[in-house]
Amino acid sequence: MRFDIFTLFPGAYEGPLTESIIKRAQDDGLIEIAIHDIREWSRDRHRSVDDYPYGGGAGMVMMAPPIVEAVEATLGDDIERVPILLPSPSGALFTQALARDLAQTDRLAIICGRYEGIDQRVTDLLGAREVSIGDFVMTGGDLAAAIIIDVVARLIPGVIDDESLAMESHTSGLLEYPQYTRPQRYRDREVPEILLSGHHARIENWRREESLRRTCERRPDLLDHANLTSAERERIERWRETGVDDGGR
Ligand code: ADE
């Protein structure tokens, strides 16, 4: 899969995309990441890419022409079919479900803004999809773009092993259960005994219960869409009435 990033700060991607799993995925040819400097598409000799907002207000707004022309020239005929994302705190929430859809495509473009925003005509002319990575405001879209690439890339077959993918938070619609490794006792805290028992079925039950408990406590909003048995739904109802038992932690 190929990612095309359009940015004013190409250096922002050193680190997030040049280490660890994402580096290996590029070395192995599973993903390709091309970073395009929007300023190269500026039309004037000062290489300006932003201007004052019509209607007044604080800060500068990124102009449409350099971005639209950079994206059109780079994507060429692919522009009709390639999803174009525009990270923004005013976008719809970027979710694991959207990441799964995007991982099915072979090319993804991401436009990163700075300053107070981007001329609305960029979104409108390119049919871009504005996405937010959470209810907070960052200084720009570059870190969000790196996060989106990380989330999508690891869903591409071969980037990480399938078993880790199947087990983790959000795949089942629930948060992940707690994990432990050696030492068995640390500062008077023991690993839960059941994990040492070797009873696979009981361990699975315990993990499921912990996932439910955590989700109920930390992200009850996820429960509406989670795949739960009727017994689990009843248990959650009881927890809601009596409070979630924290399992002694
Ligand atoms: N740019 C600034 N804040 C952002 C957010 N929360 N999500 C995506 N892009 C952003």
Boltz pocket constraint, residues with backbone or C-beta under 6 A from the ligand:
constraints:
  - pocket:
      binder: B
      contacts: [[A, 87], [A, 88], [A, 89], [A, 131], [A, 132], [A, 133], [A, 134], [A, 135], [A, 136], [A, 137], [A, 138], [A, 139], [A, 140], [A, 141], [A, 144]]
      max_distance: 6.0
